[in-house]
């Protein structure tokens, strides 16, 4: 089976970058989080049938912003520089994964840590995080 590379597309310049190596791990991306609060009413209320009652109030907050978090490796300086450049853009870019899903994303942080390797002296582990502004596909 052929590898389907992840791709960045710049919506302003239409520049495209195909990742030479897809991320190794998805650390819980694309989750939906909602908070629900329950509280007892401090006083009684009168129903339309003229009956006094105490109800439980349920308050649901809006969904939180979807986030993403990926980790993986880059093996040479060109891959390092490309990922750093795309993650450093000060506007949202499109990200397409190997499943064909497309997202408009904004990177909040990226970090690299060197991994010792005789075969790949420039090998680094990366952590790439941000928010999903919109699902495109």
ZAVEXBA-81045 format. One record per residue (C-alpha): residue in one letter; chain; residue number from 1; z, y, x. Coordinates in nm, 2 decimals. Each point is the difference from the previous one (the first is absolute). Layout:
! residues N
atom guvo: A; fiti: A; kollo: NUM; c3: Z; c2: Y; c1: X
...
! end
This chain:
! residues 137
atom guvo: X; fiti: A; kollo: 1; c3: 0.00; c2: 0.00; c1: 0.00
atom guvo: X; fiti: A; kollo: 2; c3: -0.10; c2: 0.34; c1: 0.14
atom guvo: X; fiti: A; kollo: 3; c3: 0.27; c2: 0.26; c1: 0.05
atom guvo: X; fiti: A; kollo: 4; c3: -0.02; c2: 0.30; c1: -0.23
atom guvo: X; fiti: A; kollo: 5; c3: 0.11; c2: 0.30; c1: 0.20
atom guvo: X; fiti: A; kollo: 6; c3: 0.22; c2: 0.27; c1: -0.14
atom guvo: X; fiti: A; kollo: 7; c3: -0.17; c2: 0.34; c1: -0.02
atom guvo: X; fiti: A; kollo: 8; c3: 0.09; c2: 0.36; c1: 0.01
atom guvo: X; fiti: A; kollo: 9; c3: -0.24; c2: 0.25; c1: -0.16
atom guvo: X; fiti: A; kollo: 10; c3: 0.05; c2: 0.38; c1: 0.04
atom guvo: X; fiti: A; kollo: 11; c3: -0.08; c2: 0.15; c1: -0.34
atom guvo: X; fiti: A; kollo: 12; c3: -0.08; c2: 0.34; c1: 0.16
atom guvo: X; fiti: A; kollo: 13; c3: -0.23; c2: -0.11; c1: 0.29
atom guvo: X; fiti: A; kollo: 14; c3: -0.10; c2: -0.34; c1: -0.14
atom guvo: X; fiti: A; kollo: 15; c3: 0.08; c2: -0.15; c1: 0.34
atom guvo: X; fiti: A; kollo: 16; c3: 0.09; c2: -0.37; c1: -0.01
atom guvo: X; fiti: A; kollo: 17; c3: 0.21; c2: -0.21; c1: 0.23
atom guvo: X; fiti: A; kollo: 18; c3: 0.02; c2: -0.38; c1: -0.03
atom guvo: X; fiti: A; kollo: 19; c3: 0.32; c2: -0.14; c1: 0.15
atom guvo: X; fiti: A; kollo: 20; c3: -0.07; c2: -0.24; c1: 0.28
atom guvo: X; fiti: A; kollo: 21; c3: 0.32; c2: -0.19; c1: -0.08
atom guvo: X; fiti: A; kollo: 22; c3: 0.15; c2: 0.00; c1: -0.36
atom guvo: X; fiti: A; kollo: 23; c3: 0.37; c2: 0.06; c1: -0.04
atom guvo: X; fiti: A; kollo: 24; c3: 0.22; c2: -0.30; c1: 0.07
atom guvo: X; fiti: A; kollo: 25; c3: 0.26; c2: 0.06; c1: -0.27
atom guvo: X; fiti: A; kollo: 26; c3: 0.04; c2: 0.19; c1: -0.32
atom guvo: X; fiti: A; kollo: 27; c3: 0.36; c2: 0.11; c1: -0.03
atom guvo: X; fiti: A; kollo: 28; c3: 0.02; c2: 0.03; c1: -0.38
atom guvo: X; fiti: A; kollo: 29; c3: -0.28; c2: 0.23; c1: -0.08
atom guvo: X; fiti: A; kollo: 30; c3: -0.12; c2: 0.10; c1: -0.34
atom guvo: X; fiti: A; kollo: 31; c3: 0.33; c2: -0.06; c1: -0.18
atom guvo: X; fiti: A; kollo: 32; c3: 0.09; c2: 0.18; c1: -0.32
atom guvo: X; fiti: A; kollo: 33; c3: 0.36; c2: 0.12; c1: -0.02
atom guvo: X; fiti: A; kollo: 34; c3: 0.17; c2: 0.13; c1: -0.31
atom guvo: X; fiti: A; kollo: 35; c3: 0.36; c2: 0.11; c1: -0.05
atom guvo: X; fiti: A; kollo: 36; c3: 0.16; c2: -0.05; c1: -0.34
atom guvo: X; fiti: A; kollo: 37; c3: 0.34; c2: 0.14; c1: -0.09
atom guvo: X; fiti: A; kollo: 38; c3: 0.23; c2: -0.11; c1: -0.28
atom guvo: X; fiti: A; kollo: 39; c3: 0.27; c2: 0.22; c1: -0.14
atom guvo: X; fiti: A; kollo: 40; c3: 0.23; c2: 0.00; c1: -0.30
atom guvo: X; fiti: A; kollo: 41; c3: -0.01; c2: 0.30; c1: -0.22
atom guvo: X; fiti: A; kollo: 42; c3: 0.33; c2: 0.19; c1: 0.02
atom guvo: X; fiti: A; kollo: 43; c3: 0.00; c2: 0.09; c1: -0.37
atom guvo: X; fiti: A; kollo: 44; c3: -0.12; c2: -0.17; c1: -0.32
atom guvo: X; fiti: A; kollo: 45; c3: -0.32; c2: 0.09; c1: -0.17
atom guvo: X; fiti: A; kollo: 46; c3: -0.09; c2: -0.02; c1: -0.36
atom guvo: X; fiti: A; kollo: 47; c3: -0.30; c2: -0.21; c1: -0.10
atom guvo: X; fiti: A; kollo: 48; c3: -0.25; c2: 0.09; c1: -0.28
atom guvo: X; fiti: A; kollo: 49; c3: 0.19; c2: -0.24; c1: -0.23
atom guvo: X; fiti: A; kollo: 50; c3: 0.31; c2: 0.23; c1: 0.05
atom guvo: X; fiti: A; kollo: 51; c3: 0.18; c2: -0.27; c1: 0.22
atom guvo: X; fiti: A; kollo: 52; c3: 0.20; c2: 0.10; c1: 0.31
atom guvo: X; fiti: A; kollo: 53; c3: -0.10; c2: -0.21; c1: 0.30
atom guvo: X; fiti: A; kollo: 54; c3: 0.03; c2: 0.00; c1: 0.38
atom guvo: X; fiti: A; kollo: 55; c3: -0.32; c2: -0.10; c1: 0.18
atom guvo: X; fiti: A; kollo: 56; c3: -0.10; c2: -0.08; c1: 0.36
atom guvo: X; fiti: A; kollo: 57; c3: -0.24; c2: 0.24; c1: 0.15
atom guvo: X; fiti: A; kollo: 58; c3: -0.27; c2: -0.13; c1: 0.23
atom guvo: X; fiti: A; kollo: 59; c3: -0.17; c2: 0.24; c1: 0.23
atom guvo: X; fiti: A; kollo: 60; c3: -0.29; c2: -0.11; c1: 0.21
atom guvo: X; fiti: A; kollo: 61; c3: -0.12; c2: 0.21; c1: 0.29
atom guvo: X; fiti: A; kollo: 62; c3: -0.36; c2: 0.03; c1: 0.10
atom guvo: X; fiti: A; kollo: 63; c3: -0.14; c2: -0.25; c1: 0.24
atom guvo: X; fiti: A; kollo: 64; c3: 0.05; c2: 0.09; c1: 0.36
atom guvo: X; fiti: A; kollo: 65; c3: -0.30; c2: 0.07; c1: 0.23
atom guvo: X; fiti: A; kollo: 66; c3: -0.16; c2: -0.32; c1: 0.12
atom guvo: X; fiti: A; kollo: 67; c3: 0.03; c2: -0.05; c1: 0.37
atom guvo: X; fiti: A; kollo: 68; c3: -0.16; c2: -0.23; c1: 0.27
atom guvo: X; fiti: A; kollo: 69; c3: 0.13; c2: -0.14; c1: 0.32
atom guvo: X; fiti: A; kollo: 70; c3: -0.21; c2: -0.21; c1: 0.24
atom guvo: X; fiti: A; kollo: 71; c3: 0.06; c2: -0.14; c1: 0.35
atom guvo: X; fiti: A; kollo: 72; c3: -0.24; c2: -0.15; c1: 0.25
atom guvo: X; fiti: A; kollo: 73; c3: -0.13; c2: 0.02; c1: 0.35
atom guvo: X; fiti: A; kollo: 74; c3: -0.26; c2: 0.21; c1: 0.19
atom guvo: X; fiti: A; kollo: 75; c3: -0.13; c2: -0.16; c1: 0.31
atom guvo: X; fiti: A; kollo: 76; c3: -0.17; c2: 0.29; c1: 0.19
atom guvo: X; fiti: A; kollo: 77; c3: 0.01; c2: 0.37; c1: 0.04
atom guvo: X; fiti: A; kollo: 78; c3: -0.31; c2: 0.06; c1: -0.23
atom guvo: X; fiti: A; kollo: 79; c3: 0.18; c2: -0.18; c1: -0.29
atom guvo: X; fiti: A; kollo: 80; c3: 0.33; c2: 0.19; c1: 0.07
atom guvo: X; fiti: A; kollo: 81; c3: -0.18; c2: 0.33; c1: 0.01
atom guvo: X; fiti: A; kollo: 82; c3: -0.20; c2: -0.07; c1: -0.32
atom guvo: X; fiti: A; kollo: 83; c3: 0.30; c2: -0.11; c1: -0.20
atom guvo: X; fiti: A; kollo: 84; c3: 0.21; c2: 0.30; c1: 0.12
atom guvo: X; fiti: A; kollo: 85; c3: -0.29; c2: 0.24; c1: -0.08
atom guvo: X; fiti: A; kollo: 86; c3: -0.04; c2: -0.13; c1: -0.35
atom guvo: X; fiti: A; kollo: 87; c3: 0.37; c2: 0.00; c1: -0.07
atom guvo: X; fiti: A; kollo: 88; c3: 0.04; c2: 0.35; c1: 0.13
atom guvo: X; fiti: A; kollo: 89; c3: -0.25; c2: 0.16; c1: -0.25
atom guvo: X; fiti: A; kollo: 90; c3: 0.18; c2: 0.27; c1: -0.20
atom guvo: X; fiti: A; kollo: 91; c3: -0.18; c2: -0.10; c1: -0.32
atom guvo: X; fiti: A; kollo: 92; c3: -0.04; c2: -0.32; c1: -0.20
atom guvo: X; fiti: A; kollo: 93; c3: -0.25; c2: -0.27; c1: 0.10
atom guvo: X; fiti: A; kollo: 94; c3: -0.14; c2: -0.31; c1: -0.17
atom guvo: X; fiti: A; kollo: 95; c3: 0.13; c2: -0.34; c1: 0.11
atom guvo: X; fiti: A; kollo: 96; c3: -0.18; c2: -0.32; c1: -0.10
atom guvo: X; fiti: A; kollo: 97; c3: 0.16; c2: -0.33; c1: 0.07
atom guvo: X; fiti: A; kollo: 98; c3: -0.13; c2: -0.36; c1: 0.04
atom guvo: X; fiti: A; kollo: 99; c3: 0.05; c2: -0.07; c1: -0.37
atom guvo: X; fiti: A; kollo: 100; c3: -0.24; c2: 0.28; c1: -0.10
atom guvo: X; fiti: A; kollo: 101; c3: 0.27; c2: 0.23; c1: -0.12
atom guvo: X; fiti: A; kollo: 102; c3: -0.04; c2: 0.37; c1: 0.07
atom guvo: X; fiti: A; kollo: 103; c3: 0.27; c2: 0.27; c1: 0.01
atom guvo: X; fiti: A; kollo: 104; c3: 0.02; c2: 0.37; c1: 0.07
atom guvo: X; fiti: A; kollo: 105; c3: 0.29; c2: 0.01; c1: 0.25
atom guvo: X; fiti: A; kollo: 106; c3: 0.20; c2: 0.26; c1: 0.19
atom guvo: X; fiti: A; kollo: 107; c3: 0.16; c2: -0.12; c1: 0.32
atom guvo: X; fiti: A; kollo: 108; c3: 0.37; c2: 0.10; c1: 0.04
atom guvo: X; fiti: A; kollo: 109; c3: 0.06; c2: -0.16; c1: 0.33
atom guvo: X; fiti: A; kollo: 110; c3: -0.14; c2: -0.23; c1: 0.26
atom guvo: X; fiti: A; kollo: 111; c3: 0.18; c2: -0.14; c1: 0.31
atom guvo: X; fiti: A; kollo: 112; c3: -0.11; c2: -0.21; c1: 0.29
atom guvo: X; fiti: A; kollo: 113; c3: 0.20; c2: -0.22; c1: 0.24
atom guvo: X; fiti: A; kollo: 114; c3: -0.15; c2: -0.16; c1: 0.30
atom guvo: X; fiti: A; kollo: 115; c3: -0.02; c2: -0.37; c1: 0.02
atom guvo: X; fiti: A; kollo: 116; c3: -0.02; c2: -0.16; c1: 0.35
atom guvo: X; fiti: A; kollo: 117; c3: -0.32; c2: -0.21; c1: 0.03
atom guvo: X; fiti: A; kollo: 118; c3: -0.19; c2: -0.11; c1: 0.31
atom guvo: X; fiti: A; kollo: 119; c3: -0.32; c2: -0.05; c1: -0.20
atom guvo: X; fiti: A; kollo: 120; c3: 0.02; c2: 0.34; c1: -0.18
atom guvo: X; fiti: A; kollo: 121; c3: 0.19; c2: 0.25; c1: 0.21
atom guvo: X; fiti: A; kollo: 122; c3: -0.04; c2: 0.27; c1: -0.27
atom guvo: X; fiti: A; kollo: 123; c3: 0.14; c2: -0.22; c1: -0.28
atom guvo: X; fiti: A; kollo: 124; c3: 0.23; c2: 0.18; c1: -0.24
atom guvo: X; fiti: A; kollo: 125; c3: 0.17; c2: -0.09; c1: -0.33
atom guvo: X; fiti: A; kollo: 126; c3: -0.03; c2: 0.27; c1: -0.27
atom guvo: X; fiti: A; kollo: 127; c3: 0.17; c2: 0.09; c1: -0.32
atom guvo: X; fiti: A; kollo: 128; c3: -0.20; c2: 0.20; c1: -0.24
atom guvo: X; fiti: A; kollo: 129; c3: 0.16; c2: 0.15; c1: -0.32
atom guvo: X; fiti: A; kollo: 130; c3: -0.09; c2: 0.24; c1: -0.27
atom guvo: X; fiti: A; kollo: 131; c3: -0.05; c2: 0.07; c1: -0.37
atom guvo: X; fiti: A; kollo: 132; c3: -0.28; c2: -0.11; c1: -0.23
atom guvo: X; fiti: A; kollo: 133; c3: -0.13; c2: 0.29; c1: -0.19
atom guvo: X; fiti: A; kollo: 134; c3: -0.26; c2: -0.19; c1: -0.21
atom guvo: X; fiti: A; kollo: 135; c3: -0.15; c2: -0.34; c1: -0.04
atom guvo: X; fiti: A; kollo: 136; c3: -0.38; c2: 0.04; c1: 0.05
atom guvo: X; fiti: A; kollo: 137; c3: -0.12; c2: -0.36; c1: -0.06
! end
